[in-house]
Amino acid sequence: MPRLCPPGTFSNLLGQSMASECQLCPSGFYCEGSGLSDPSGECWEGYYCDSSQGPVSDFTLYPCPQGFYCPPGTHQGTQYSCPPGTFGPRQKLKSIQECQRCPLGKYCEFPGLSTPTGDCAEGFWCKGGARVRDPMDGVTGLPCPPGHYCLAGTPTPSLCPHGTWSSNEGNKNLWGCQPCPGGHYCNSTGLVAPSGHCSPGFYCIAGARTPTPTDGLSGAPCPMGHSCPLGTKNPILCSPGTYMPQTHGEECYTCPEGKYCVPPQKPQFCPKGFFCPKETGLDWQPCPPGTYSPEQGLESSTGCRACDGGKYCLYRQAGPCPPGHYCPKGTAVPKHCPVGTFSTRIKLSSEDIFAPGAHPFHWLVQQGHITLYKGKPAAFSVLEGSSVLRIPLLLLGVNVQLAITAPLVQLQRLNTHAPGGLTTHRSAAVMFLTVSLVIQGISAMELDSYLLLVSVKLGSIAPEELFLLDLP
């Protein structure tokens, strides 16, 4: 009696005598049941039928493995791999369409993957279906776009936060986002450029989120004594000659006339002796030579006064006219007394005081008296010897009362021509000249001191010799 070919085999030939002569069901087919003359059919989709592993009678025993898909008639489980950029996370996949695209942030480098290969590299964004960790094709992935940063495996690029920006691509982390630069503000996320300039009256140091920051860290209102035009990074100190008396200043004011400005101080009055035109800093202008100013706040040189008579005014070297000089009104440098005149007094205002004949007071030693003349006497005689004299003073009818004081006056000896044309220089040793007066009817400018007691030692003097004392 004929025997049936066992399950997993078939035979379409006559006269077979042994079971071994039954043919194995070919790969891609299954042979279900016994006594088959042909395979039962193609292996179903989602399964594979590999006769190399033995007779296949029940294909359900061979589901398609993960990472692969099995269309109808699949010979082997690894015959059809999910391609790179995809993976097969489950069994029994029937077609390539059932292979899943590599997810965001991942890459799938090889075929037949059941899971992604790994995370996409930092600085890159894998958009899906990436085959490499640093895709550049722009379809499956690309470098992290400007205004963002991409950590490793990020599914979506992270936006640069408020107060930052980035024009670069490929940022790997938050530090790739730059703080908003000085003078600018960044008021939204994901910026590829600052939002705009800091507002006038404010300054933006760095990282400002608003054009008018007030936190003192990213920026603040402009302080007094400074200016902050549009786009200011740091407050600008007002230059000398300008000022800003309030906060939120956009531009420093010009210092007014009559004042000087040294920021951050408020305007100050121009000091005495100087004038301050508009926009003056520490460069005060001194009153011109021969002028002065006892008042503050002069605006120009026209406010300077002419130096008073008897004084000189040369910048800071001003003062009373010194001895031997005279100073008319408006004097810058004291003038020397003319040749042939002198002065021991200060504050003289005119050379006329000591011009020849203008102050001709002379002492004449005569007949035991010394007489004061205003104007030269017509004739002179000399008293020889030594004596202490009490002197009546004749001053053109002026009443003079005597009192005691002690200034020292030096006699000046006049050279006279002796007979024979020779010049003699006989000495007169003046020991002391003690002078004092209380004067009525004559000004102190004309008479500083007068002789009260005179101790005069005279040598052997010829009658024709004259000793003349000119009072200072």
Order of alpha helices (4+ residues) and beta strands (2+ residues): beta-beta-beta-beta-beta-beta-beta-beta-beta-beta-beta-beta-beta-beta-beta-beta-beta-beta-beta-beta-beta-beta-beta-beta-beta-beta-beta-beta-beta-beta-beta-beta-beta-beta-beta-beta-beta-beta-beta-beta-beta-beta-beta
